[in-house]
Amino acid sequence: MDKTRTALAALALSATGLVYIAQREGYSEQAYPDPVHGTKVPTAGFGSTGGIKMGDTLPPVRALVRLRADAGEQEVALKRCFGDVALFQHEWDAFVGLAHNAGATTVCKNNARTGPSTIVQRLQAGDHAGACEAILLYDRAGPVARPQDRCSHPDNRTCRGVWADRQRLRAMCLGQAAP
């Protein structure tokens, strides 16, 4: 594995990162309701949502092109908020994978009042391992009213796949084998 970090401006999602997202999302030619937001967020292809309406179809080749375009949008947003940092390719792939699922705005900001997310704060402080660990903070799918609503909670049975994904993304980010 390469031991030199690359300037953020020169990074692009790798084929490995793109395949990871495609496998995680799975493929559906027919638009379906988002598992959390229902028909308010129709989804098709490999997790594409923008401009998708219930009843739409997204054939495989168009879905792959759309996935790459969607990931490109996440990359632009992350580069804007991460600032002047250098990353390993596997770190970049993991952060783009997280942004594709949780949204770049979510990855970039805690909220409008508190400023940059833990990931951004740690990256800007040079704590790359800590930024990778912070991926585990994204352990929810929808509102959290009680601890059991977090995907990481042992009693949660509705979003265990989200927690498994966060653990795989953390391992990817750290350059480790998937759990």
N, C-alpha and C positions, 0 to 999 in steps of 0.2 A: 504494500500500500504506500502511496506517495506520502512523504513526510513534510511536504511543503504546502502551505496554505496558498490559495490563489486569491488575488484581489477580487472583491465581489463583482465589480463591473465586468470582469472577464468570465464569470461563471454562467453556465446554462444548465438546465435540468438535463441529466444524463439519460441515456436509454434505460439504464437500470432503474432510475427514479421514475421514469414514465411508466415502465412496465409494472413497478410496484403499485403506483396509483391505479392503473388499469385493473390489476388483479384484486386490489382491495375493494374497488368500487363495483367490480363485476360489470357485465354488459347487459343492457336491456334496449332492444330496438324500439319498443313501445314506451311512451311516457308513462310514468307511474307517480303516485303521490310520495313526497318525501316522508321518510319514516318518522320524523319529528314534527314537521310543519304541515303534513298532509297535502291536500290539493292546492294550498296556497303557494307551494314551491314544487311544481311539477319537475320531474327529473327524467333524463333519458341518456342513452349512450353509456359513457363511463362516468356518471355522476354530474353531467352538465345540467345546469338549471337556467341560466340566462336566456331569455327568449323562448323557452320551452313552454308549450301549452299542453294540457291533457288532450290526448288524441293524436299528438305528434308522433312521428317515427323518425329514428335516426339510424340509418343503415350502418354497418360496421366500419366501412372506410371513412364515411363522413364523421362517425363517432370518434375515430382515432384522430382525425384532423382537428375536430372540435376539442378533444382532450388536450392536445398539444397547445392549441390556442388558449384554452382556459388556464393551463399551467403557465403559459407565457404571461398572462395577465397577473397571476399571483406573483411571478418572478419580478415583474416591474414594481409592484406594490411593495414587496419585501425589500428590494434594493433601495427603494426610497426611504423606508423606515429603519433599516439596519445601519445605514450610514457607511462610513469608511472602514469596513472590517474586511479581513481576509478569512476565507473558510476552506476546509477540505471539501472535495466534491461530495463525499458522503454526508457531510453536515448540511450542505446546501440542498441536496436531494431530500433529506429528512424534513427540513424546514418548509420546502415547497410542498411536500406531501401533506404536512400538517395544514398549511394554508389552503390547499385544495379542499380539504375536508372541513376545516373550522372557519375558513375565511381569512384573508390577509389582514383585514382590519382587526379581527380578534387576536391574531398572532402579534400584531404590531402594538396594540394598545390595551391596557387593562380596562380603561374606560376614559371618557372625555375628561373626567375630573382628575384622575390619578396619573395620567401620562403614559409613558412607554411601558410595555409589558415586561415581565421578568426576563423573558428571552432577550429582548432588545437591550435591557439594562445590563444583563450579564455579558452579552456579546460586546457591547461598547466598553465594558470594563476589562475585556480580554479573558473572561472566564468562559471559555468554549464548552468545557465539560459541564459547567453549571447551566449553561444555556440549553444543552442537550437534555439535562435532567429536568429542566423546566417544561419540557414537552409533556411530562406526566401531570402537570397542572391542568391540562386541557382534558379533564376527565368527566365531562358532562355532555349530554345531548338534550338540550332544552333546559327549562327552568329547574333550579334546585331549591326545593322548599325544606328538605331535611337531608341528613347525611346519606340515607339510603338511595337518594336520587342521583348521587354521583356514580358514574360508571365503574369507578375503582372500588366502591363499597362491596364487601363480600355478599351482602344480601340483595344487591341489584341484579335483577334478571332481565331487564329490558334493554340494556346497552353494553353487555359484556364484550361485544365485538369492538366497540369504541376503545375500551380499556386495553384489549389485546393489541389493537392497532397502535395505540400510544406507546405500549411497551416495545413493539417492533420498531417504531420510528425512533425511539430513544436509543435502542441498540444500533440502528443504522447510523444515527448521528454520532455515536461514540465509536463507530467503526468496529462494532462487535457483531457476532453471529446473532441472528434473530432468536428470541426466546421460544 
